[in-house]
Amino acid sequence: MNEQLYKIVLPTPFAVGDVNVFVIKGQTVTLIDAGIKTEAAWSVFKEKLNEIGLKPDDIKQVVLTHHHPDHVGMLDFFHKDIAIVGHAKNQPWISQNPDFFEWYDAFFEDHFMKAGVDERFRPYLKRLKASMKYSCHRSLTTSVQEGDYIPDLESWKVLEVPGHAQSHIALYNERTAVMIGGDLLLKHISSNPLIEPPMKPSGERPKTLLQYNHSLRRLLDLEINCIYTGHGDEVLHVRELVQERLQKQSDRADKVLGMIKERPQTAFDICKQLFPTIYEKELGLTLSETIGQLDFLEDANKISTHEKESTLIYSVCS
C-alpha cells in the first residue's frame, strides 16, 4: 500500500528551537514523535493536521524515536486508548516512574561528585529534571527493538541507535532508502550524546559518545537518500555529514588530550576550558559533552583515571 508522509513543525521553548513530527498515512494513520506538552504546540499540531484532512482522533498509533520531552510531551493530549510504540527504555521516562527518578537523583549527585563539580553548582541538580514538566505521563503499549517492523507500517524497520538517548531508535525504509532519524543526525547542529543513568542502580553508566559514534557509523553502511530529522531540514548528503561530525568529534578529543597533557584534571576542569562562556548556564549539556570526550580518549588508551577524595582525575597514559 502506498504511504504518504507529512512533516509538521511544532514550537518548543527550548534552545534547540522547533521540533519535527511526522504523520504517515498508510494502513492506519501513524504519528512519529509527539512534540512537547504545551498548548501552543498542540494548537499548531491540530491546525496542521486539519490542512491534511485529519484530526487527532484519526491517529491510531504514535511511534517514539526517543524519550526526550520535545518528542513525547503531547502524548498526554491524545485519547487514552491510542497505541504508543517505542523502545522499552522509554518506559521509565514517559511514565515518570518515581523509583527511577529517585535513582536518577542519586546517580547525578554521585556523577557530579566524581566529575569534580564545584559545590556551588549543587542547586543545578534540581534543574536537571526541569524539562520533565513538558513530558508526559503515559506508558508504552508495544515495545520494539532492533530488526522489528512497526505495526501497520511493515516497510519501516527499527534500528537501535543509542547515544543521544538510550531509548533512541530510527526507522528505515529499505525500499525507498528513506530514514526517520529523530535526533540521530541533524543538519544544522551536532546532536549531543547526553549522560543518562543506567536503567538499574546495579548497571554501569552508558558511555554515550562511544555509543553515538557507533550509531553514526551504522549510517555509512546503509543506502540512504534522505533522513527526516527531529529538528531542522532533511539530511540529503548523509555520508559527508557523518564523516564531518566524526572528524569534529575527533578534533575536540585531541584538544582535550592537549589539556590533560599540561596537567592531570577533573572532568569539570576540562568542561570549564571547553565551554568557558556557557558551562554555568548549560552545565548538564556541557558536562555530558566533556565526559563523552574523556570516555573516547580512555577507550583509545590515551588517558587513564585515578580517584582522589571521591573525584576522578584524568591523566595521560605513560
C-alpha positions as CSV (number, residue, x, y, z in Angstrom):
1,M,0.0,0.0,0.0
2,N,1.3,3.5,-0.9
3,E,2.1,5.6,2.1
4,Q,2.0,9.4,2.4
5,L,4.4,11.1,4.8
6,Y,3.8,14.6,6.1
7,K,6.2,16.7,8.2
8,I,4.7,19.0,10.9
9,V,6.9,21.6,12.6
10,L,6.0,22.5,16.2
11,P,7.3,25.2,18.5
12,T,9.2,24.4,21.7
13,P,10.5,26.7,24.5
14,F,13.9,25.0,24.2
15,A,17.1,26.5,22.8
16,V,17.1,23.9,20.0
17,G,14.0,25.6,18.6
18,D,11.2,23.9,16.7
19,V,10.7,20.1,16.7
20,N,9.6,18.0,13.7
21,V,6.9,15.3,13.9
22,F,5.7,13.1,11.1
23,V,2.4,11.8,10.0
24,I,2.3,8.7,7.9
25,K,-1.0,7.7,6.1
26,G,-0.8,4.0,5.4
27,Q,-2.9,1.1,6.5
28,T,-3.6,3.3,9.5
29,V,-2.6,6.8,10.5
30,T,0.7,6.9,12.5
31,L,2.4,9.8,14.2
32,I,6.2,9.6,14.6
33,D,7.1,11.5,17.7
34,A,4.7,13.7,19.7
35,G,6.2,17.1,20.2
36,I,6.2,19.0,23.5
37,K,3.4,19.4,26.1
38,T,2.3,23.0,25.6
39,E,-0.9,24.4,24.4
40,A,0.9,26.3,21.7
41,A,2.4,23.1,20.2
42,W,-1.0,21.3,20.4
43,S,-2.8,24.2,18.7
44,V,-0.3,24.3,15.8
45,F,-0.5,20.5,15.6
46,K,-4.3,20.4,15.2
47,E,-4.1,23.2,12.6
48,K,-1.6,21.4,10.5
49,L,-3.5,18.1,10.8
50,N,-6.6,19.8,9.6
51,E,-4.6,21.0,6.5
52,I,-4.1,17.3,5.5
53,G,-7.6,16.3,6.3
54,L,-7.1,14.8,9.7
55,K,-7.9,15.4,13.3
56,P,-6.1,14.0,16.4
57,D,-8.6,11.1,16.9
58,D,-7.7,9.8,13.4
59,I,-4.2,8.9,14.7
60,K,-4.2,5.3,15.8
61,Q,-0.6,4.9,17.0
62,V,2.3,7.1,18.0
63,V,5.9,5.8,17.4
64,L,8.6,7.4,19.6
65,T,12.2,7.8,18.3
66,H,13.3,8.6,21.9
67,H,12.0,9.7,25.2
68,H,13.1,13.4,25.4
69,P,10.2,15.8,26.3
70,D,10.2,17.6,23.0
71,H,9.4,14.2,21.3
72,V,6.8,12.8,23.7
73,G,5.0,15.5,25.6
74,M,1.8,15.8,23.6
75,L,1.0,12.1,24.3
76,D,-0.9,13.5,27.3
77,F,-3.3,15.2,24.9
78,F,-4.3,12.1,23.0
79,H,-7.1,9.7,23.9
80,K,-6.2,7.0,26.5
81,D,-6.5,4.1,24.0
82,I,-4.0,5.3,21.5
83,A,-1.2,2.8,20.8
84,I,2.2,4.0,21.9
85,V,5.2,2.2,20.3
86,G,8.9,2.6,21.1
87,H,12.0,1.1,22.7
88,A,11.4,-0.4,26.2
89,K,13.9,2.1,27.6
90,N,11.3,4.9,27.0
91,Q,9.1,3.5,29.7
92,P,10.5,4.9,33.0
93,W,10.9,8.3,31.4
94,I,7.5,8.7,29.7
95,S,5.7,7.2,32.8
96,Q,7.9,9.4,35.1
97,N,8.4,6.4,37.3
98,P,9.1,7.7,40.8
99,D,11.5,4.9,41.7
100,F,13.5,5.5,38.6
101,F,13.7,9.3,39.3
102,E,14.8,8.7,42.8
103,W,17.6,6.6,41.4
104,Y,18.2,9.4,38.8
105,D,18.7,12.0,41.5
106,A,21.2,9.7,43.4
107,F,23.1,8.9,40.2
108,F,23.6,12.6,39.2
109,E,24.6,13.6,42.7
110,D,27.4,10.9,42.6
111,H,28.1,11.8,39.0
112,F,28.7,15.5,39.8
113,M,31.0,14.5,42.7
114,K,33.1,12.2,40.5
115,A,33.3,14.9,37.9
116,G,34.7,17.4,40.5
117,V,31.8,19.9,40.0
118,D,32.1,22.8,42.5
119,E,29.8,22.7,45.5
120,R,28.2,26.0,44.4
121,F,26.6,24.1,41.5
122,R,24.7,21.6,43.7
123,P,21.5,23.5,43.2
124,Y,21.8,22.8,39.5
125,L,21.0,19.2,40.2
126,K,17.4,20.2,40.8
127,R,17.3,21.9,37.4
128,L,18.3,18.7,35.5
129,K,14.7,17.5,35.6
130,A,13.0,20.8,34.9
131,S,12.2,19.9,31.3
132,M,10.1,16.9,32.5
133,K,7.2,19.3,33.0
134,Y,7.0,19.3,29.2
135,S,7.0,15.5,29.1
136,C,4.0,13.1,29.6
137,H,2.6,10.5,32.0
138,R,1.9,7.6,29.6
139,S,3.0,4.0,29.0
140,L,4.2,2.1,26.0
141,T,1.6,-0.3,24.6
142,T,4.2,-2.0,22.3
143,S,7.9,-2.2,22.7
144,V,10.2,-2.7,19.7
145,Q,13.8,-3.5,19.2
146,E,16.5,-3.9,16.5
147,G,15.1,-5.6,13.4
148,D,11.4,-5.2,14.3
149,Y,8.9,-3.6,11.9
150,I,6.4,-1.1,13.1
151,P,2.9,-2.5,13.4
152,D,0.8,-1.5,10.3
153,L,3.9,0.1,8.8
154,E,5.6,-3.0,7.5
155,S,8.1,-1.2,5.3
156,W,9.7,0.7,8.2
157,K,12.4,-1.3,10.1
158,V,13.6,-0.4,13.6
159,L,17.3,0.3,14.1
160,E,18.6,0.8,17.6
161,V,20.8,3.9,17.6
162,P,21.6,4.9,21.2
163,G,23.9,7.8,22.1
164,H,21.8,10.9,22.1
165,A,19.3,8.9,24.2
166,Q,19.5,5.3,25.5
167,S,15.9,4.7,24.1
168,H,16.8,6.0,20.6
169,I,15.6,4.2,17.5
170,A,15.5,5.2,13.8
171,L,13.0,3.9,11.3
172,Y,14.5,2.8,7.9
173,N,12.6,2.1,4.8
174,E,14.8,-0.1,2.7
175,R,12.6,0.2,-0.4
176,T,12.8,4.0,-0.6
177,A,16.1,4.4,1.2
178,V,14.5,6.9,3.5
179,M,15.0,7.2,7.3
180,I,13.1,8.9,10.0
181,G,16.1,9.6,12.3
182,G,14.9,11.5,15.3
183,D,17.9,13.4,16.7
184,L,20.5,10.9,15.4
185,L,21.9,13.2,12.8
186,L,20.8,16.8,12.5
187,K,21.8,19.1,9.6
188,H,22.4,22.4,11.3
189,I,23.9,21.3,14.7
190,S,25.6,18.4,16.3
191,S,23.5,16.1,18.4
192,N,24.6,15.9,22.0
193,P,25.2,12.4,23.5
194,L,23.6,13.0,26.8
195,I,24.7,11.3,30.0
196,E,21.9,9.1,31.5
197,P,21.8,6.8,34.5
198,P,21.7,3.1,33.7
199,M,18.3,1.6,33.9
200,K,19.1,-0.1,37.2
201,P,21.4,1.1,40.0
202,S,23.5,-2.1,39.5
203,G,24.3,-1.1,35.9
204,E,27.3,0.8,34.5
205,R,27.0,4.3,33.3
206,P,26.4,4.2,29.5
207,K,29.3,5.7,27.6
208,T,27.1,7.8,25.4
209,L,29.6,9.3,22.9
210,L,31.1,5.9,22.1
211,Q,27.5,4.6,21.5
212,Y,26.7,7.7,19.4
213,N,29.8,7.3,17.2
214,H,28.8,3.6,16.6
215,S,25.3,4.7,15.7
216,L,26.6,7.3,13.3
217,R,28.9,4.8,11.6
218,R,25.9,2.4,11.0
219,L,24.6,5.0,8.6
220,L,27.7,4.6,6.4
221,D,26.7,1.0,5.7
222,L,23.2,1.9,4.6
223,E,21.8,3.3,1.3
224,I,20.1,6.5,2.5
225,N,18.7,9.1,0.1
226,C,17.1,11.2,2.8
227,I,16.9,11.4,6.6
228,Y,13.9,13.2,8.1
229,T,15.3,14.7,11.2
230,G,13.9,15.7,14.6
231,H,14.9,19.3,14.2
232,G,15.6,21.4,11.1
233,D,15.8,20.4,7.5
234,E,16.2,16.9,6.0
235,V,19.7,15.5,5.5
236,L,20.4,14.5,1.9
237,H,24.2,14.0,1.9
238,V,24.3,11.6,4.8
239,R,27.8,10.1,4.3
240,E,29.5,13.5,4.1
241,L,27.8,14.8,7.2
242,V,28.5,11.7,9.2
243,Q,32.2,11.9,8.3
244,E,32.2,15.7,9.2
245,R,30.6,15.0,12.6
246,L,33.0,12.2,13.4
247,Q,36.0,14.3,12.4
248,K,34.9,17.3,14.5
249,Q,34.5,15.0,17.5
250,S,38.0,13.5,17.0
251,D,39.4,17.1,16.7
252,R,37.7,18.0,20.0
253,A,39.1,14.9,21.7
254,D,42.6,15.9,20.5
255,K,42.0,19.3,22.1
256,V,41.0,17.7,25.4
257,L,44.1,15.4,25.3
258,G,46.2,18.5,24.9
259,M,44.7,20.0,28.1
260,I,45.4,16.8,30.0
261,K,49.0,16.7,28.8
262,E,49.5,20.0,30.5
263,R,48.4,18.6,33.9
264,P,46.0,16.0,35.3
265,Q,42.5,17.4,35.6
266,T,38.9,16.6,36.6
267,A,36.1,16.5,34.1
268,F,34.8,19.8,35.5
269,D,38.2,21.4,35.0
270,I,38.1,20.4,31.3
271,C,34.5,21.4,30.9
272,K,35.2,25.0,32.0
273,Q,38.0,25.2,29.4
274,L,36.0,23.7,26.6
275,F,32.9,25.8,27.3
276,P,34.1,28.9,29.2
277,T,31.1,31.1,28.3
278,I,28.2,28.6,28.6
279,Y,29.1,25.9,31.2
280,E,27.4,27.8,34.1
281,K,24.2,28.1,32.2
282,E,24.2,24.7,30.4
283,L,26.1,22.5,32.9
284,G,24.3,19.3,32.0
285,L,24.9,19.6,28.3
286,T,28.5,20.7,28.5
287,L,29.4,18.2,31.1
288,S,27.9,15.4,29.0
289,E,30.0,16.5,26.0
290,T,33.1,16.7,28.1
291,I,32.7,13.3,29.7
292,G,32.0,11.9,26.3
293,Q,35.4,13.1,25.0
294,L,37.1,11.6,28.1
295,D,35.3,8.3,27.6
296,F,36.6,8.4,24.0
297,L,40.2,9.0,25.0
298,E,40.1,6.4,27.7
299,D,38.7,3.9,25.3
300,A,41.6,4.7,23.0
301,N,44.0,4.1,25.9
302,K,45.3,7.6,25.7
303,I,44.3,8.6,29.2
304,S,43.6,6.9,32.5
305,T,41.8,7.8,35.8
306,H,42.5,7.6,39.4
307,E,40.2,8.5,42.3
308,K,41.1,11.2,44.8
309,E,38.6,12.1,47.5
310,S,35.7,10.6,45.5
311,T,36.6,12.6,42.4
312,L,38.1,11.1,39.2
313,I,41.4,12.7,38.0
314,Y,42.3,12.2,34.3
315,S,45.9,11.9,33.3
316,V,47.8,10.9,30.2
317,C,48.8,7.2,29.9
318,S,52.5,6.8,30.4
